[in-house]
Amino acid sequence: MALQIENISKSYGGSLVLNGVDLEIAPGEFVALLGPSGSGKTTLLRIIAGLQFAEQGRLVFDGEDITGLDARLRRFGMVFQSYALFEHMTVEANVAFGLRMRPRSTRPPRDEIAKKVRELLELAEIGHLAKRYPSQLSGGQRQRVALTRALAIEPRMLLLDEPFSALDTQIRKGLRSALRDLQRRVGISAILVTHDQEEAFEIADRVAVMSEGRIEQFGTAEELVRRPATPFVASFLEGMENYLNQGAGI
């Protein structure tokens, strides 16, 4: 397994936010954490990223226990809803930032960084925007830059916290396809947090449906909709059978 999540629990102010979460993600697999607001999906993602720490349980990545490891040392790429781009830097400078900030001993030569940035921008179909600044880009273009920047550091895993929720429907659909294509080409495991059932089914290989800090069911779109394991899953995914029957998400 690329990532093993074992019995992770977390509470805030005496309220249990995650309650003994177990999950296994295979190398190269794209997994979505799907659930309503307050289900614990973003907290779980932040614990995986190393931005928060669990009170119980452990995380094992590629055979290494990373439970207490600093976020920087985990080498996971993170993409947020807010893009978090540097407004005073061009697109190419934003994408190159993580590589240029590496310690001198592991920092690639300048020409190698430039070459890698060009290749990634072309892969994300934004090569023509290299010299522009974030203020000159649309929301969809800014999110493509954020995705490309996360991939530039050659992350061991890609983590995405509702990256498309601020965008309109048509742009979201295009970016879903672009994200899935990028992830497959790079070949790394990825985890997406979303509350959008269609988005989860379209992008992910498997989906973990969460409620009240637990994973109710983990499986493919077909398994979740046709064979819901709990009343919550059946209720939460009500109406998605038509989506599957139309040939989407499978």
C-alpha positions in Angstrom: 0.0 0.0 0.0 1.1 3.6 -0.7 -0.7 4.9 2.4 -2.1 3.0 5.4 -4.3 5.0 7.8 -4.7 3.0 11.0 -7.2 3.8 13.7 -6.9 7.6 13.4 -8.9 9.6 16.0 -9.0 13.4 16.6 -11.1 15.6 18.9 -11.7 19.3 19.3 -12.9 20.7 22.6 -14.1 17.3 23.8 -16.0 16.6 20.5 -14.8 13.6 18.5 -14.1 14.7 14.9 -12.4 11.5 13.7 -13.3 8.2 15.3 -10.9 5.3 14.6 -10.5 5.8 10.8 -8.9 3.0 8.8 -8.1 3.3 5.1 -5.6 1.9 2.7 -4.7 3.6 -0.6 -2.8 1.7 -3.3 0.1 3.1 -5.3 -1.1 5.3 -8.1 -4.7 5.2 -6.8 -7.0 8.3 -6.8 -9.2 8.3 -3.7 -12.0 10.8 -2.8 -13.1 11.6 0.7 -16.8 12.3 0.3 -19.2 13.5 2.9 -21.3 16.4 4.3 -19.8 19.3 6.1 -18.6 18.2 9.6 -18.0 14.6 8.6 -14.2 14.9 9.3 -12.9 14.6 5.7 -10.8 17.8 5.8 -9.4 17.1 9.2 -8.4 13.7 8.0 -6.7 15.2 4.9 -4.8 17.7 7.1 -3.6 14.9 9.4 -2.3 13.1 6.3 -0.6 16.2 5.2 1.1 16.8 8.6 -0.7 20.1 9.2 -2.5 18.5 12.2 -1.7 15.5 14.3 -4.0 12.7 15.5 -4.4 11.8 19.2 -4.6 8.1 18.3 -3.5 5.8 15.5 -0.8 6.0 12.9 0.0 6.7 9.3 2.4 4.5 7.2 3.5 5.7 3.8 5.4 3.2 1.6 6.4 1.2 4.7 7.6 4.2 6.7 5.8 5.4 9.8 5.1 9.1 9.2 2.7 9.7 12.1 4.9 12.3 13.8 6.8 13.5 10.8 6.9 17.2 10.0 4.7 18.2 7.0 7.8 19.5 5.1 9.5 16.1 5.4 6.5 14.1 4.2 6.9 15.6 0.7 3.2 15.6 -0.1 1.9 18.2 -2.6 -1.1 20.1 -1.3 -3.7 22.1 -3.3 -6.2 24.3 -1.5 -9.5 25.9 -2.6 -7.9 29.3 -2.3 -5.1 28.6 -4.8 -2.5 30.3 -2.5 -0.5 31.7 -5.4 2.1 34.4 -4.9 0.5 37.4 -6.6 3.9 39.2 -7.2 5.3 36.2 -9.1 4.7 35.1 -12.7 3.1 31.7 -13.4 6.4 30.1 -14.1 8.0 31.6 -11.0 5.1 30.3 -8.9 5.5 26.8 -10.3 9.3 26.9 -9.8 9.1 28.2 -6.2 9.2 24.9 -4.4 12.2 23.7 -6.4 14.1 26.9 -5.9 13.5 26.8 -2.1 15.1 23.4 -1.7 18.4 23.2 0.3 21.3 23.8 -2.0 22.4 20.2 -1.7 19.1 18.9 -3.3 18.2 21.9 -5.5 18.3 21.2 -9.2 20.4 23.5 -11.4 18.6 26.5 -12.7 18.3 25.2 -16.3 16.8 22.0 -15.1 14.2 23.8 -13.0 13.3 25.9 -16.0 13.0 22.8 -18.2 10.8 21.0 -15.7 8.6 24.0 -15.3 8.1 24.4 -19.0 7.2 20.7 -19.3 4.7 20.8 -16.5 3.0 24.0 -17.8 2.6 22.3 -21.2 1.3 19.2 -19.6 -1.3 21.3 -17.8 -2.0 23.2 -21.1 -1.1 26.5 -19.6 2.4 27.0 -21.2 1.1 30.1 -23.0 0.5 31.7 -19.6 4.0 31.4 -18.2 4.8 35.1 -18.2 1.5 36.2 -16.8 0.7 37.1 -13.1 -2.1 35.5 -11.1 -4.2 38.7 -11.3 -4.3 38.2 -15.1 -5.7 34.7 -14.9 -9.2 33.2 -14.7 -10.2 31.1 -11.7 -9.8 27.9 -13.7 -6.3 29.0 -14.9 -5.2 29.9 -11.4 -6.2 26.5 -10.2 -4.3 24.8 -13.0 -1.2 26.8 -11.8 -1.8 25.7 -8.2 -2.0 22.0 -9.4 1.1 22.4 -11.5 3.1 24.0 -8.6 2.1 21.1 -6.3 3.4 18.6 -8.9 6.6 20.5 -9.6 8.2 19.4 -6.3 7.7 15.7 -7.3 5.5 14.9 -4.4 5.1 11.4 -3.1 1.4 12.0 -2.9 -1.0 14.7 -4.0 -3.6 16.0 -1.5 -6.5 18.3 -2.7 -8.9 20.1 -0.4 -12.0 21.0 -2.3 -9.9 22.6 -5.0 -12.8 23.4 -7.4 -15.6 24.5 -5.1 -15.1 28.2 -5.8 -15.4 27.7 -9.6 -18.5 27.6 -11.8 -19.9 24.3 -13.0 -18.5 24.4 -16.6 -15.0 25.2 -15.4 -15.1 22.5 -12.7 -16.0 19.9 -15.3 -13.0 20.8 -17.5 -10.6 20.9 -14.5 -11.8 17.5 -13.2 -10.7 15.9 -16.5 -7.4 17.8 -16.5 -6.7 16.8 -12.9 -7.4 13.1 -13.6 -5.2 13.2 -16.7 -2.3 14.9 -14.9 -2.5 12.4 -12.0 -2.4 9.4 -14.3 0.5 10.8 -16.3 2.6 11.5 -13.2 1.5 8.2 -11.7 1.3 9.2 -8.0 -1.5 8.5 -5.5 -3.9 11.3 -4.8 -6.6 12.1 -2.2 -9.4 14.6 -3.0 -11.8 16.0 -0.3 -15.2 17.0 -1.8 -18.9 17.2 -0.9 -19.9 16.8 -4.5 -20.9 13.2 -5.4 -20.5 13.6 -9.1 -17.1 15.1 -8.7 -16.0 12.2 -6.5 -17.3 9.6 -8.9 -15.9 11.2 -12.0 -12.4 11.6 -10.6 -11.7 8.9 -8.1 -10.9 5.2 -8.5 -12.6 4.6 -5.1 -14.6 6.8 -2.8 -14.6 6.8 1.0 -18.0 8.1 2.2 -17.7 9.7 5.6 -20.1 10.7 8.3 -19.6 11.9 11.9 -15.9 11.0 11.9 -16.2 7.5 10.5 -15.9 5.9 7.1 -19.3 4.5 6.4 -18.1 2.7 3.2 -15.1 2.6 0.9 -15.5 1.4 -2.7 -16.1 2.2 -6.3 -19.0 4.3 -7.4 -20.8 1.2 -8.6 -20.4 -0.6 -5.3 -21.5 2.5 -3.2 -24.6 3.1 -5.2 -25.7 -0.4 -6.1 -24.8 -2.0 -2.7 -24.8 0.7 0.0 -23.4 -0.7 3.3 -25.4 1.6 5.6 -28.6 3.6 5.6 -26.5 6.8 5.6 -24.7 5.8 2.4 -28.0 4.9 0.7 -29.5 8.2 1.8 -26.5 10.4 0.9 -26.1 8.9 -2.5 -29.8 8.8 -3.3 -30.3 9.9 -6.9 -26.9 8.9 -8.1 -28.1 5.7 -9.7 -29.3 7.7 -12.7 -25.9 9.3 -12.9 -24.3 5.8 -13.1 -26.9 4.6 -15.6 -25.9 7.3 -18.0 -22.4 5.8 -18.1 -20.7 8.5 -15.9 -18.4 7.8 -13.0 -17.7 4.1 -13.9 
